[in-house]
């Protein structure tokens, strides 16, 4: 009887973990407006994207294992008004010529101070990608603790339905 309970528990765990997996070409319904797109070549390239709260400088070199690298610099509206960063995440959307989203991938997560956030990762680019767009979310604290005082959330989500 214990083997049966153990087997059921393992099966349930396997099903739950399978649901948590993501695919590199995860599709997202919607589109990205041209103003949020950065031209992207699967051959090689570099660029800069500036959002309301930050700037991303990036390099793409497909022949390297960690082919996508760069730095995130948080803007003065965050850096000068808050003392610590909590739960920051930057992601990239892959876009075709019509603005349709082909997939997305997380690039970097961070917490702590507001120093520039370097990243280096392996980007898996879906076929027909002609542009990318960045999405970010984070929380900044002015008090340095989690009591809720001086807490702000900031984000940019470029997907339109």
Secondary structure, 3 states (H helix, E strand, C coil): CHHHHHHHHHHHHHHHHHHHCCCCCCCCCCEECHHHCEECCCCEEEEEEECCCEEEEEEEECCCCCCEEEEEEECHHHHCCCCEEEEEEEEEEEECCCCEEEEEEEEEEEEECCCCEEEEECCCCCCCCCEEEEEEEEEEECCCCCCCCCEEEEEECCEEC
